[in-house]
Amino acid sequence: MKNEKGFRLSRRDLLKLSGGALVGSVANLRAIPAFADSGSACGGGGVIEVYPASPLIGGYVDGSGVVRGAAFTDPLVIPKPLAPVPRSVVDTWRNPPGSGYGQQDSHGHQHQIWPAAYPLVYKINVQVAPHSFTSLKALPIDRSGNPVVPPGRTSAGPRNLPLSTIYSFNGTFPGSMIYASYGQPSLIRFENHLDENPLSLDRGDFGDPTWKFLTHLHNGHTTPESDGNPNFEPDGYAPGEFCDNLYLNYPAGGDPKEMQSFLWFHDHKEHHTGCNVYKGLVGLYPIFDPRLDPGDETKGLRLPGVPNAETGRVDYDIPLAFYDCALDDGVTPHQDMHNGCGETHPEWWGKTFYRHFANHGFVGDVFTVNGTAYPVLEVKRRKYRFRCLDASIARVYEFMLMTSSGGPQATPGRQGQYQLPDGQQCMRFTQIASEGGLLPFAIVRNSFQLWPAKRREVIVDFTKYMDGTPTTKGDAIYLVNIKEMEDGRKPDGDARVPVMKIVIGDDAPDNSLIPSELRPLPPVPSRQELDRLPHRTFELERGGGFGEEAQWLINGMPFELSEQLAFPHKDSAEVWTIKNGGGGWVHPMHMHQEEHQVLSRNGVPTAAPPRSPSIASGAHVDDFSKEDVVALDPGDEVVIYRKFRDFTGRYVGHCHNLAHEDHAMMFGWEIVP
């Protein structure tokens, strides 16, 4: 059945319109686009939850018939910041940005706030493009790790991988990186060109079937029309349409203690967020504080970073976007919650494989950093700042720095493809920031966890090892993931998967410091004041009774059937309790619009970790910082304090295991005057 816009109505919408589970007014109901991307008759009729055995990157068979591997030779790609469009060019656009009615997007919205100073304007095309994860040849293997002849071929042995098709921000993965600064507004014109395919690239069978996008700056302090959330703009933006997202780049409430330092932007199209993000719609947004953290190690806190006039980058300040993927082996059946009839696609051998596995989420067996599988980074003998982002659909990482005498060993058919069997910790991280911005003080860590959408910023001193021994040119160090995760349910074991190789290079000047004090946290009210605030509880649980697409619920309801679950007043504060309803899943729960502070976890009040030089330990040791994602282990109950400043309108909270979000684990809330 189709509505007036030509979209098919899902079983869920038919149920609502029939009154079988009517919640809210008919005026608020919205049609859901068809899920069967290729129009298959059995799309959404069940799930075959089988992962392919990705071709082994750098794999070969030695003279004894043993499968070996030799990766970690492709250089790490360090994104170059996007330049703003000159005002003289912007003024010639057919629909130039502005404050007037209908000037915010193709749908006729208006900016809630327009800055006094005209913003820097950036142009990003949402477009189809090819992407290579490696320049190395890859060995076709089966699920046991044995070499095979790939389907449709006549011989075994290593071969070049085909290019994968991505949906991208300006043609690359990760997409454009924008350097922002507090006090200087940015406006990004996102323009949809996904209908254009001049290279005739095969789109595969995942990605929003209507070729729409909806971009969210995670966790930008923005008005709803620029937030890119489906509670404000449920339809997204179709080919030929544009959206001007205005990022005011001022901290919540004008409080400098609320400044952040590393954001990212990604697609948020309802029901297809996971596949669109996995397909490449990921961009980076480091944001600098001109006073304390200006991107120049001779100023402010003197954190590592040297402006490079030639490239526009800040040298020694490197973003690392971690992303796991699976590559089609040509024999794994395609059938999930949205499309496929169990068919195989030998023509897609070596290209990215994705399925809507709503039960667990999706994990891959190939690990990439900034879009390259198993890269190598040559560093100078000095301090570096790494801004780490988990851009994966569901994977939880835990990173450690290790040395090894034997080096990476190929483990075909296993998650990560390589192991570091004799790896030993050799260096520590000094964490200076979480996703909410700078910590109040630096904390020294042997390892740190990174959950989907979370960010952690660390400093590493490459002049010496943790025992005080100096490094020497040519030394090899590995960034290693020590958490196994066979599916998206939860980490389920230990591993030593090298993700990136780091090679020590020459000496270099270093004017940076690791300050003992960074930025104070915003104050939390007293217990008596907290008790007087409104309290709300949100429980996350498996679905049931709402149709096959509504696999996950919040407070007993899927997103499409629930009304707004909270109406906080502008410039107020509340206490929210987030409960993981059990069942053995982890949930990274993201709340839009402002950061929160964790008051307690499972009844234990949050406490600050020991200050340097003590070594902080524990999975959630940085709960004491500002955050925008609540990391919920199975059965966890986390109480948070948050405020609602500066803007009014509709926002969302949702699980950032994006398969869970796409299958209804999201709720709407609204800031009212």
MIMI-112325 format. One record per residue (C-alpha): residue in three letters; z, y, x. Coordinates in steps of 0.1 Angstrom, whole numbers, plus 2048, in hexadecimal, padded with zeros to 3 digits. Last residue first. Layout:
REM MIMI-112325
ALAZYX;...
//
This chain:
REM MIMI-112325
PRO908911862;VAL8FF8EB861;ILE8F98D487E;GLU8E88B5871;TRP8EB88F877;GLY8D2873876;PHE8D884F880;MET8C7837896;MET8C881189B;ALA8A980C884;HIS8927F4896;ASP88380D8AE;GLU8A58178BA;HIS8AE7F28C1;ALA88D7ED8D5;LEU89580E8E6;ASN8B58028F5;HIS8BE8268F3;CYS8D28218D4;HIS8D183F8BD;GLY8DF8618B3;VAL8CA87A8A1;TYR8C589F89B;ARG8C08B687E;GLY8C68DB87D;THR8DC8F788A;PHE8DE9068AD;ASP8F69178C6;ARG9128FD8C8;PHE91C8DB8BB;LYS9398CC8CF;ARG9428AA8DB;TYR9608948E1;ILE95B86F8E5;VAL96D84F8DC;VAL95F82E8E8;GLU96480C8D8;ASP9557EF8EC;GLY94E7CD8DC;PRO9317C58F4;ASP92E7E190D;LEU926803900;ALA91881E918;VAL91A83F904;VAL8FB85390E;ASP8FC87A910;GLU91787D92B;LYS930896939;SER947886953;PHE96787194E;ASP953853945;ASP948853969;VAL95B833972;HIS948820957;ALA93E80196A;GLY95D801981;SER96480D9A4;ALA96A82F9B5;ILE96E82E9DB;SER9898459E9;PRO97C860A01;SER9778719E9;ARG9898769C8;PRO9988599B4;PRO988854991;ALA99086C974;ALA9A185C957;THR994854934;PRO9AF84891C;VAL9B0822916;GLY9AB8198F1;ASN98C8058F6;ARG97C822909;SER98C844905;LEU98586A904;VAL961868910;GLN95288B914;HIS932893900;GLU9118A4908;GLU8FF8B98EF;GLN8DF8B78DA;HIS8D88918D6;MET8F08748D7;HIS8E58558EA;MET8F58338E6;PRO8EF81B902;HIS8F67FB8F0;VAL9017DA900;TRP8FD7BB8EA;GLY91579D8E8;GLY91879B8C2;GLY9317B78BF;GLY9327D58A9;ASN9307EE8C5;LYS94580B8B8;ILE93F8308BE;THR95C8478B5;TRP95386B8B0;VAL96C8888B4;GLU95F8AA8A8;ALA9588CE8B4;SER94B8ED8A3;ASP9339088AD;LYS91B8FF891;HIS92B8E9877;PRO9298C3879;PHE9168B185D;ALA91788C866;LEU90786C859;GLN8E787C84C;GLU8DA865831;SER8D384183A;LEU8B582C82E;GLU89D83484A;PHE8B7831866;PRO8C480E85C;MET8E580C84A;GLY9067FA850;ASN918815863;ILE8FB81587C;LEU8E37F8878;TRP8CB7E388C;GLN8AF7CA882;ALA89F7E1868;GLU87B7D586E;GLU87F7B485D;GLY88C7C283D;PHE8AC7D3832;GLY8C37B482C;GLY8D07B184F;GLY8D57C686D;ARG8EA7C188C;GLU9067DA893;LEU90F7FC8A0;GLU92D80D891;PHE92F83388F;THR951843888;ARG958867880;HIS97687E887;PRO9788A287C;LEU9908B5893;ARG9B68B888E;ASP9BD89A8A4;LEU9AA8AA8C0;GLU9C08C98BF;GLN9E08B38C1;ARG9D289F8DD;SER9CA8BF8F1;PRO9A68CC8F2;VAL98E8C190D;PRO9848DB927;PRO9608DD934;LEU95D8CB955;PRO9618DE975;ARG9428DE98C;LEU9408D09AF;GLU95F8CC9C5;SER95F8B69E4;PRO93D8C49EE;ILE9248AC9FF;LEU9138C4A16;SER8EF8CDA1E;ASN8E18DFA3D;ASP8CF8C1A4A;PRO8B48C4A65;ALA8A08A4A69;ASP8A3885A7E;ASP88686CA7D;GLY88184FA65;ILE898836A54;VAL88581FA3C;ILE89081BA18;LYS8837FDA04;MET8847FF9DE;VAL88E7E79C2;PRO89E7CB9D6;VAL8AC7B19BD;ARG8CD7A39C7;ALA8DA7939A7;ASP8FA78E993;GLY8FC78296F;ASP8F778A94A;PRO8F07AF946;LYS8ED7B4921;ARG8D57AC903;GLY8B57B9912;ASP8AA798921;GLU8AF786942;MET8C57A2950;GLU8D379C973;LYS8E77B8983;ILE8E77BE9A9;ASN8CA7D69AA;VAL8C37DD9CF;LEU8B87FD9E1;TYR8AF7EEA02;ILE8B47FBA25;ALA89D7F7A43;ASP8A3805A65;GLY884813A76;LYS895831A86;THR8BA82AA8D;THR8D882DA76;PRO8FA836A85;THR91781EA81;GLY93382EA6D;ASP93C80EA59;MET92B81DA3B;TYR90A820A4E;LYS8FF841A5E;THR8E585CA5E;PHE8D7853A3C;ASP8F1866A28;VAL8EB85DA03;ILE8F28769E7;VAL8F386A9C3;GLU8E78759A1;ARG8EC85E983;ARG8D6860964;LYS8D984C945;ALA8BB84592F;PRO8C081F930;TRP8DF816944;LEU8E481D969;GLN90280D97A;PHE91081999B;SER9188089BC;ASN92F80B9DA;ARG93A82D9CC;VAL94884E9DA;ILE9508689C0;ALA94688D9C3;PHE95B8A69AF;PRO9598B798D;LEU9398A3986;LEU9188B5985;GLY9028B0966;GLY90689E945;GLU8F0881950;SER90887A96C;ALA90C88E98C;ILE91988F9B0;GLN91C86A9B8;THR9208629DD;PHE90F8419E3;ARG91A8289FD;MET908817A19;CYS9047F5A29;GLN90A7DBA0D;GLN8FE7B9A18;GLY8DD7A8A0E;ASP8DA784A1A;PRO8C77789FB;LEU8B37989F5;GLN8A078D9D6;TYR87C7949CA;GLN86978E9AA;GLY8807A6997;GLN88978E97C;ARG87F76C988;GLY85E75A985;PRO85675E9A9;THR8747629C0;ALA8647739DF;GLN87D77A9FA;PRO88679DA05;GLY8927A2A28;GLY8A1787A3F;SER8B879EA53;SER8C37B1A34;THR8D27D4A2E;MET8DF7DFA0D;LEU8E47FE9F7;MET8F27F69D4;PHE8E47FC9B1;GLU8F07EE98F;TYR8D47EE975;VAL8D57EA94F;ARG8B37E2940;ALA8AA7EB91C;ILE88A80091A;SER88A80B93E;ALA88A830948;ASP8AB82D95B;LEU8AD84E96E;CYS8BA855991;ARG8BA8779A1;PHE8BD86F9C6;ARG8CB88A9DE;TYR8C4883A03;LYS8D9888A22;ARG8CB886A45;ARG8B886EA5C;LYS896872A4C;VAL88B85BA30;GLU86D844A2D;LEU86B837A09;VAL85C815A01;PRO8518099DF;TYR8597E99CC;ALA8417EF9AE;THR8368139AB;GLY83A82898B;ASN85683F998;VAL8698209A2;THR85D7FE995;PHE86D7DC98E;VAL8577BF982;ASP8687A496D;GLY8697B994D;VAL8837BF932;PHE87F7C590D;GLY8997C98F2;HIS8B07AE8E6;ASN8AA7A78C1;ALA88F7C18BC;PHE8777B08D4;HIS85A7C98CE;ARG8437BB8E9;TYR8347C9908;PHE81C7BD923;THR80E7D393E;LYS7ED7C894D;GLY7EA7AB966;TRP7D679594E;TRP7CB7A9930;GLU7AA79692C;PRO7BE776929;HIS7CD783908;THR7E07698F5;GLU7E47678D0;GLY8067628BF;CYS7FB7768A0;GLY8027998AE;ASN8127B88A1;HIS8327CB898;MET8507B589A;ASP8417A08B5;GLN8247888BD;HIS80F7868DC;PRO80E7638EC;THR813760912;VAL7F4751922;GLY7E376F932;ASP7FE77594B;ASP80579893E;LEU8197AF955;ALA83D7B694D;CYS84E7D7954;ASP86E7E5962;TYR87380A966;PHE88981F97D;ALA882844981;LEU88D8519A2;PRO88E8779A7;ILE8908839CB;ASP8A28A19DA;TYR89B89E9FF;ASP87F8B79FB;VAL87F8CF9DD;ARG85B8CD9D2;GLY8428E99CF;THR82B8D69E7;GLU8248F2A00;ALA8429089F9;ASN85A8EB9FF;PRO87D8F49F4;VAL8988E1A07;GLY8B18CB9F4;PRO8D28BA9FB;LEU8EF8CB9E9;ARG8FA8EC9F8;LEU9148F49DD;GLY9039169D9;LYS8EA91D9F3;THR8DC90FA14;GLU8D48EEA04;ASP8BA8FD9ED;GLY8B38EE9CB;PRO8C89099B9;ASP8E78F59B2;LEU90590C9B0;ARG8F692E9A7;PRO8D392999C;ASP8DC909988;PHE8BF8F298A;ILE8AE8DB971;PRO89C8BB97A;TYR8848B395D;LEU871892961;GLY85788394A;VAL852861938;LEU83785891F;GLY82A83A933;LYS82381C91D;TYR84881291F;VAL85183390F;ASN83782F8F4;CYS84180A8EE;GLY8668138EB;THR8618328D6;HIS84B8208BD;HIS86181D89E;GLU86484389C;LYS8528568B7;HIS86B8618D1;ASP8568658F1;HIS86686F911;PHE87588C923;TRP88D88B940;LEU8AC89F949;PHE8BD8A496B;SER8D68C0973;GLN8EB8CA955;MET8FE8E994F;GLU91C8E7937;LYS9358F6950;PRO91F915950;ASP92A91C92C;GLY91092E917;GLY91B91B8F9;ALA9068FD904;PRO8F4906925;TYR8D591B927;ASN8B390C92F;LEU8A291890F;TYR88B8FA90D;LEU8709028F4;ASN85B8E58E9;ASP8398F18DE;CYS8288D58CA;PHE8038CE8C7;GLU7EB8BB8B1;GLY7C98AD8B9;PRO7D58898B7;ALA7F38878A1;TYR8168958A7;GLY83588489A;ASP83A87A876;PRO86087B874;GLU86589F881;PHE8898A987D;ASN89A88787A;PRO87E879890;ASN88A88C8AF;GLY8758A18C6;ASP8918BA8CF;SER87A8D98CD;GLU87C8DC8A7;PRO8A08D28A8;THR8AC8EE8BF;THR8B28E58E3;HIS8CE8DB8FB;GLY8B98C190D;ASN8C589E90E;HIS8AA88E912;LEU88D8A690B;HIS87D8948EE;THR8578928E9;LEU8488858C8;PHE8268738CC;LYS80B8658B5;TRP7F084D8BD;THR7F183E899;PRO7F781B8A8;ASP8158278BC;GLY8138138DC;PHE80D7EE8E0;ASP7EF7D78DD;GLY7D97DF8FC;ARG7CA8018FF;ASP7AB7F5911;LEU79E813925;SER77D82291A;LEU77E83B937;PRO779858920;ASN79684D909;GLU79E86A8F2;ASP7B38638D3;LEU7D38678E8;HIS7CB88B8EE;ASN7EA89A8DE;GLU7F68BB8EC;PHE8198C28F9;ARG81D8E7900;ILE83D8EA915;LEU852909913;SER86C91192F;PRO88892A92D;GLN89593994E;GLY8BB93E950;TYR8C291B95B;SER8A590E970;ALA88A8F4969;TYR8758E0981;ILE85C8CD96C;MET8508AA974;SER83089E963;GLY82C87A959;PRO83D85C969;PHE82384E967;THR804865969;GLY7E9873953;ASN7F7894947;PHE815885934;SER80986292F;TYR7FF845919;ILE7F882A932;THR7DD810937;SER7E37F7953;LEU7CB7F6970;PRO7C17D397A;LEU7D57C0994;ASN7C37B79B4;ARG7C37929BC;PRO7D97789CD;GLY7CE7549CB;ALA7C073D9B0;SER79C7389A7;THR785735989;ARG791751973;GLY79375494D;PRO7B874C94C;PRO7CA75196D;VAL7C8734986;VAL7EC72B98D;PRO80572F9A9;ASN8277219A1;GLY844738998;SER85272397D;ARG84673B962;ASP82373896F;ILE81474C98C;PRO7F6763994;LEU7FC7729B6;ALA7F97989B9;LYS7E57AE9D1;LEU7F67CD9DC;SER7EC7F19D2;THR8087F19B8;PHE8127FD996;SER7EF80C98F;HIS7EA822971;PRO7CD82B95A;ALA7CE848942;VAL7D185091D;GLN7DE873915;VAL7FB88990A;ASN7F08A991A;ILE80B8BF929;LYS8088E492C;TYR8258F993B;VAL83191B930;LEU84C92F942;PRO85F940926;TYR85A96591A;ALA87B97791F;ALA88F97F8FF;PRO88F95A8F6;TRP88394D8D4;ILE89C93B8BF;GLN8969258A0;HIS8729218AB;GLN85B91E88D;HIS84A90087E;GLY8278FF870;HIS81E8DB876;SER8078E2894;ASP8248EE8A8;GLN83C90B8B0;GLN8269288A5;GLY82892287F;TYR83E940878;GLY840957896;SER8529538B7;GLY83594C8CD;PRO8209328DF;PRO7FB9388E0;ASN7E59278C5;ARG7C192B8D1;TRP7CC92F8F4;THR7C1950906;ASP7E595D909;VAL7EF93E91C;VAL7D5945937;SER7E296893F;ARG80595A93D;PRO7FD94395A;VAL80491E952;PRO823910963;ALA81F8F9981;LEU8298D597E;PRO8418C8998;LYS8348AD9B0;PRO84188A9AA;ILE84C8759C7;VAL8388559C8;LEU84A83B9DD;PRO83382D9F8;ASP82380A9F2;THR82F7F2A0D;PHE84D7E19FC;ALA83C7C09F3;ALA8357A2A08;GLY83A7819F5;ARG83A75C9FB;VAL83173E9E6;VAL83371E9FB;GLY813709A00;SER81B702A24;GLY80071AA31;ASP80F736A1C;VAL80873F9F8;TYR8067639EF;GLY81977E9DB;GLY8197A39E0;ILE8227A99BC;LEU8277879AC;PRO81278698C;SER82978A96E;ALA83676B95D;PRO833775939;TYR851779922;VAL856764903;GLU8667718E3;ILE84D7668CA;VAL85677C8AD;GLY84F77B888;GLY83778886D;GLY8367AB87B;GLY8117A9881;CYS80478B86E;ALA7E479A85F;SER7DB7AC87F;GLY7D27D187C;SER7D37D68A2;ASP7F27EB8A2;ALA8027D9885;PHE81F7F187F;ALA80E806865;PRO81D829863;ILE83E82E851;ALA83F845833;ARG85C85D82E;LEU877860815;ASN889882814;ALA87988E7F3;VAL88386D7E3;SER8A78797E6;GLY8C28667F9;VAL8C78417FB;LEU8B38297E5;ALA8B98057ED;GLY8A57F37D2;GLY8998147C3;SER8758097C4;LEU86D8267DC;LYS88781A7F4;LEU87C7F67F4;LEU8588017F7;ASP862815815;ARG8737F7826;ARG8557E081F;SER8407F9832;LEU829813822;ARG807814832;PHE7FD83683D;GLY7E084882C;LYS7F1869828;GLU7F5865803;ASN807844806;LYS7F882380D;MET800800800;
//
